[in-house]
Amino acid sequence: MGTAPDYPSFDDIIGAPQDRIADMILELQTKRQFSTLVHDLNTHLLSGAPAQRDRARRALHSLGFVLT
């Protein structure tokens, strides 16, 4: 069985203050986890249940990604 990812939860990202997001991204990049997080967010956005899609969309928006 897999282990939980070692990055902030989608809800942690959504709830993070905007002035903390840049530091969060830098920390994730340093740990080489940012691309894994974005991949997981995209997977949930494209094929998750409606609640998962909404949380993934909101987390990506919080990280500065523009969704069209």
QUIBELRA-V418358 format. One record per residue. N is the residue number from 1. RES is the residue in one small letter. PSI is psi in whole degrees, -180 to 180 (999 if undefined). OMEGA is omega in whole degrees, -180 to 180 (NA if undefined). Layout:
# QUIBELRA-V418358
N_RES_PSI_OMEGA / N_RES_PSI_OMEGA
This chain:
# QUIBELRA-V418358
1_m_140_-179 / 2_g_165_177 / 3_t_162_179 / 4_a_145_179 / 5_p_151_-179 / 6_d_50_175 / 7_y_167_-177 / 8_p_148_176 / 9_s_161_178 / 10_f_-41_180 / 11_d_-34_176 / 12_d_-41_180 / 13_i_-46_-179 / 14_i_-39_-176 / 15_g_-5_-178 / 16_a_141_175 / 17_p_143_-178 / 18_q_-33_-179 / 19_d_-5_178 / 20_r_-16_-173 / 21_i_-45_-179 / 22_a_-43_178 / 23_d_-38_178 / 24_m_-45_179 / 25_i_-45_179 / 26_l_-44_179 / 27_e_-44_179 / 28_l_-39_178 / 29_q_-42_179 / 30_t_-39_179 / 31_k_0_-179 / 32_r_41_-179 / 33_q_-8_-174 / 34_f_-46_-178 / 35_s_-35_177 / 36_t_-43_178 / 37_l_-48_-179 / 38_v_-39_176 / 39_h_-48_-180 / 40_d_-40_177 / 41_l_-44_179 / 42_n_-40_178 / 43_t_-46_179 / 44_h_-37_180 / 45_l_-40_-175 / 46_l_-29_-173 / 47_s_12_180 / 48_g_174_173 / 49_a_161_-177 / 50_p_-42_-180 / 51_a_-39_178 / 52_q_-41_179 / 53_r_-43_-179 / 54_d_-45_180 / 55_r_-40_179 / 56_a_-43_179 / 57_r_-46_-179 / 58_r_-38_179 / 59_a_-44_177 / 60_l_-41_178 / 61_h_-43_179 / 62_s_-32_179 / 63_l_-4_176 / 64_g_6_179 / 65_f_139_178 / 66_v_125_180 / 67_l_134_179 / 68_t_999_NA
